[in-house]
């Protein structure tokens, strides 16, 4: 079956770059709120352990970012931001993401956030690629589409 063809079904890709940016902003806010709550708990732990607990902060924040995106993609093929933007991520067969693909996509996405040049290349690719795929989408064969009605 596969992903929708951008020439025959352009409605699936219309406006996706702007919607994807909106989803990114919403998901960043949601992730930061969750990280703030986790950070407060870790800060308390850090005080109680005379500073040792503060070492848990970076891995905890990375885990929060991973689990939020992975869980949402595995369950709904869209994060909260994507749901609000009316888009969802589909795999190379056109189906929603399963657990392993959601995990790999999440890791690839987070890697691009830590390497800004990759994020810029991905943004440029999204504008010029007919399926509006970013750099981390290309090797996985995933694409963001407007949610089918």
C-alpha positions as a Markdown table, in Angstrom:
| # | Residue | x | y | z |
|---|---|---|---|---|
| 1 | Unk | 0.0 | 0.0 | 0.0 |
| 2 | Unk | 2.5 | 2.7 | 1.1 |
| 3 | Unk | 2.3 | 6.3 | 2.0 |
| 4 | Unk | -0.1 | 8.6 | 0.1 |
| 5 | Unk | 1.3 | 9.8 | -3.3 |
| 6 | Unk | 2.0 | 13.5 | -3.1 |
| 7 | Unk | 1.0 | 14.0 | -6.8 |
| 8 | Unk | -2.3 | 12.1 | -6.6 |
| 9 | Unk | -3.2 | 13.0 | -3.0 |
| 10 | Unk | -1.5 | 16.4 | -2.3 |
| 11 | Unk | -4.1 | 17.1 | 0.5 |
| 12 | Unk | -2.2 | 14.7 | 2.8 |
| 13 | Unk | 0.9 | 16.9 | 2.7 |
| 14 | Unk | -0.7 | 20.4 | 2.3 |
| 15 | Unk | 0.5 | 22.7 | 5.1 |
| 16 | Unk | 2.4 | 20.0 | 6.9 |
| 17 | Unk | 5.6 | 22.1 | 7.5 |
| 18 | Unk | 3.7 | 24.8 | 9.4 |
| 19 | Unk | 1.6 | 22.3 | 11.2 |
| 20 | Unk | 4.7 | 20.3 | 12.2 |
| 21 | Unk | 6.3 | 23.5 | 13.6 |
| 22 | Unk | 3.2 | 24.2 | 15.6 |
| 23 | Unk | 3.2 | 20.7 | 16.9 |
| 24 | Unk | 6.9 | 21.0 | 17.8 |
| 25 | Unk | 6.2 | 24.1 | 19.9 |
| 26 | Unk | 3.2 | 22.5 | 21.7 |
| 27 | Unk | 5.2 | 19.3 | 22.4 |
| 28 | Unk | 8.2 | 21.4 | 23.7 |
| 29 | Unk | 5.9 | 23.2 | 26.1 |
| 30 | Unk | 4.3 | 19.9 | 27.3 |
| 31 | Unk | 7.7 | 18.3 | 27.7 |
| 32 | Unk | 9.0 | 21.2 | 29.7 |
| 33 | Unk | 6.0 | 21.1 | 32.0 |
| 34 | Unk | 6.6 | 17.4 | 32.7 |
| 35 | Unk | 10.4 | 18.1 | 33.1 |
| 36 | Unk | 9.6 | 20.8 | 35.6 |
| 37 | Unk | 7.6 | 18.4 | 37.7 |
| 38 | Unk | 10.3 | 15.8 | 37.5 |
| 39 | Unk | 13.0 | 18.4 | 38.2 |
| 40 | Unk | 11.3 | 19.5 | 41.4 |
| 41 | Unk | 11.3 | 15.9 | 42.6 |
| 42 | Unk | 15.0 | 15.5 | 41.7 |
| 43 | Unk | 15.9 | 18.8 | 43.3 |
| 44 | Unk | 14.4 | 17.6 | 46.5 |
| 45 | Unk | 16.3 | 14.3 | 46.1 |
| 46 | Unk | 19.4 | 16.3 | 45.4 |
| 47 | Unk | 19.0 | 18.3 | 48.7 |
| 48 | Unk | 18.3 | 15.2 | 50.7 |
| 49 | Unk | 21.4 | 13.4 | 49.3 |
| 50 | Unk | 23.6 | 16.4 | 49.7 |
| 51 | Unk | 23.9 | 17.0 | 46.0 |
| 52 | Unk | 24.4 | 13.5 | 44.7 |
| 53 | Unk | 20.8 | 13.2 | 43.6 |
| 54 | Unk | 21.3 | 16.2 | 41.2 |
| 55 | Unk | 23.3 | 13.8 | 39.0 |
| 56 | Unk | 20.0 | 12.2 | 38.0 |
| 57 | Unk | 18.7 | 15.4 | 36.4 |
| 58 | Unk | 20.2 | 15.0 | 32.8 |
| 59 | Unk | 19.3 | 11.3 | 32.4 |
| 60 | Unk | 15.8 | 11.9 | 33.9 |
| 61 | Unk | 15.1 | 14.8 | 31.4 |
| 62 | Unk | 16.3 | 12.7 | 28.5 |
| 63 | Unk | 14.1 | 9.9 | 29.6 |
| 64 | Unk | 11.1 | 12.2 | 30.0 |
| 65 | Unk | 11.6 | 13.5 | 26.4 |
| 66 | Unk | 11.9 | 10.0 | 25.0 |
| 67 | Unk | 9.0 | 8.5 | 26.9 |
| 68 | Unk | 6.6 | 11.3 | 26.1 |
| 69 | Unk | 7.2 | 11.2 | 22.3 |
| 70 | Unk | 7.7 | 7.4 | 22.1 |
| 71 | Unk | 4.5 | 6.6 | 24.1 |
| 72 | Unk | 2.4 | 9.0 | 22.1 |
| 73 | Unk | 3.7 | 7.8 | 18.8 |
| 74 | Unk | 3.3 | 4.1 | 19.7 |
| 75 | Unk | -0.3 | 4.6 | 21.0 |
| 76 | Unk | -1.7 | 7.3 | 18.6 |
| 77 | Unk | 1.0 | 7.8 | 15.9 |
| 78 | Unk | 0.9 | 11.4 | 17.0 |
| 79 | Unk | 2.0 | 13.5 | 20.0 |
| 80 | Unk | -0.4 | 16.0 | 21.7 |
| 81 | Unk | 1.0 | 18.7 | 19.5 |
| 82 | Unk | 0.5 | 16.7 | 16.4 |
| 83 | Unk | -3.1 | 15.9 | 17.5 |
| 84 | Unk | -3.8 | 19.6 | 18.0 |
| 85 | Unk | -2.2 | 20.4 | 14.6 |
| 86 | Unk | -4.3 | 17.7 | 12.8 |
| 87 | Unk | -1.3 | 15.6 | 11.6 |
| 88 | Unk | 0.0 | 12.2 | 12.4 |
| 89 | Unk | 3.2 | 10.2 | 11.6 |
| 90 | Unk | 2.9 | 7.2 | 9.3 |
| 91 | Unk | 5.4 | 4.4 | 8.5 |
| 92 | Unk | 6.6 | 3.4 | 5.1 |
| 93 | Unk | 3.6 | 1.1 | 4.5 |
| 94 | Unk | 1.2 | 4.0 | 5.3 |
| 95 | Unk | 0.2 | 2.4 | 8.6 |
| 96 | Unk | 0.5 | 4.0 | 12.0 |
| 97 | Unk | 3.8 | 3.5 | 13.9 |
| 98 | Unk | 4.3 | 0.3 | 15.9 |
| 99 | Unk | 6.5 | 0.2 | 19.0 |
| 100 | Unk | 9.9 | -0.5 | 17.4 |
| 101 | Unk | 9.5 | 2.1 | 14.7 |
| 102 | Unk | 8.2 | 4.7 | 17.2 |
| 103 | Unk | 11.3 | 4.1 | 19.4 |
| 104 | Unk | 13.7 | 4.4 | 16.5 |
| 105 | Unk | 11.9 | 7.5 | 15.1 |
| 106 | Unk | 12.0 | 9.1 | 18.6 |
| 107 | Unk | 15.7 | 8.4 | 19.0 |
| 108 | Unk | 16.5 | 9.8 | 15.5 |
| 109 | Unk | 14.3 | 12.9 | 16.2 |
| 110 | Unk | 16.0 | 13.5 | 19.6 |
| 111 | Unk | 19.4 | 13.1 | 17.9 |
| 112 | Unk | 18.6 | 15.8 | 15.4 |
| 113 | Unk | 17.7 | 18.2 | 18.3 |
| 114 | Unk | 21.1 | 17.8 | 19.8 |
| 115 | Unk | 22.9 | 18.4 | 16.5 |
| 116 | Unk | 21.5 | 21.7 | 15.2 |
| 117 | Unk | 22.9 | 21.5 | 11.7 |
| 118 | Unk | 21.0 | 18.2 | 11.3 |
| 119 | Unk | 17.8 | 20.0 | 12.4 |
| 120 | Unk | 18.4 | 22.8 | 9.9 |
| 121 | Unk | 19.1 | 20.3 | 7.1 |
| 122 | Unk | 15.9 | 18.5 | 8.1 |
| 123 | Unk | 13.9 | 21.7 | 8.0 |
| 124 | Unk | 15.2 | 22.5 | 4.5 |
| 125 | Unk | 14.4 | 19.0 | 3.3 |
| 126 | Unk | 10.9 | 19.2 | 4.7 |
| 127 | Unk | 10.2 | 22.3 | 2.6 |
| 128 | Unk | 11.5 | 20.9 | -0.7 |
| 129 | Unk | 10.6 | 17.2 | -0.3 |
| 130 | Unk | 7.3 | 16.3 | -1.8 |
| 131 | Unk | 6.3 | 14.1 | 1.2 |
| 132 | Unk | 7.5 | 16.9 | 3.6 |
| 133 | Unk | 9.9 | 14.5 | 5.2 |
| 134 | Unk | 12.7 | 15.7 | 7.6 |
| 135 | Unk | 16.2 | 14.2 | 7.7 |
| 136 | Unk | 15.3 | 11.6 | 10.4 |
| 137 | Unk | 12.2 | 10.5 | 8.4 |
| 138 | Unk | 14.1 | 9.6 | 5.2 |
| 139 | Unk | 16.0 | 6.5 | 6.3 |
| 140 | Unk | 13.0 | 5.3 | 8.2 |
| 141 | Unk | 10.5 | 5.9 | 5.4 |
| 142 | Unk | 8.2 | 7.7 | 7.7 |
| 143 | Unk | 6.2 | 10.8 | 6.8 |
| 144 | Unk | 3.9 | 13.3 | 8.6 |
| 145 | Unk | 0.5 | 13.6 | 6.9 |
| 146 | Unk | -2.6 | 15.5 | 7.6 |
| 147 | Unk | -4.8 | 13.2 | 9.6 |
| 148 | Unk | -7.3 | 11.4 | 7.3 |
| 149 | Unk | -10.9 | 12.4 | 7.9 |
